[in-house]
Amino acid sequence: MEIRASARTTICQRLRKRLSGLILGFLLIGIAVGLAQSTTVRFAVIGDYGTAGQNELDVSSLVKSWNPDFIITVGDNNYPDGWASTIDRNIGQYYHD
């Protein structure tokens, strides 16, 4: 069965909304637990990484300067097609140590 592009887009939008809600829920729980334990939790949320270049290097340097405990991604991580073979070249090079 072939899914039309518009139906596929609608399905992706619904999944993103649900996933965003789930992530937000986990974040709120994590923050509440962190506050209850008097522990600081520092994190970054990135919604569009772009492609390899100076802008991405600048953003990654800014994020690293915050010394986050973790980074959450909310989509559009790897252009143009999201292949595993290109993620490190496009974005990973800026975030792994």
TAVEN-V74541 format. One line per field, one symbol per residue. ss: DSSP state (2 for helix, 1 for strand, 0 for the rest). burial: 1 if it has 16 or more other C-alpha atoms within 10 Angstrom, else 0. A space follows every 50 residues. Layout:
ss->???
burial->???
//
This chain:
ss->00002222222222222222222222222222222200000011110000 00022222222222200001111000000000022222222222200
burial->00000000000000000000000000000010000000000000000010 11000110010010000000000000111000000010011001000
//
